[in-house]
Amino acid sequence: MGDHVLRGRAVSDEQIQAWADEAEAGYDLSKLPAPRRGRPPVGSGPTSVLTVRLDAETIAALTARAKAEGITTRSEAIRAAVREWAHVA
């Protein structure tokens, strides 16, 4: 098989086979977390959608800093930047 990656990390053929064996053996559905509807929460209360326009240079800087800090989405990077600027934990 070729190279396999999951969330940016290499996954071996042995690990894939172990997961397949586990799935074929079956799961105890009572031990799985209950499904949730919608997107995961981002704070303690209701949220609002804001539209922001950024130029290519700003987006590139945002992406580079997010990558350096291990942030995987633009939305989370923007939330982190706003929290830091607004002094919110």
Residue pairs with C-beta under 8 A, 6 or more apart in sequence:
1 13
1 16
3 10
4 10
4 11
4 12
4 13
4 16
5 11
41 47
42 79
52 78
54 62
59 74
62 74
62 77
62 78
62 81
63 74
63 77
65 77
66 72
66 73
66 74
66 76
66 77
66 80
69 77
69 80
71 77
71 80
82 88
83 89
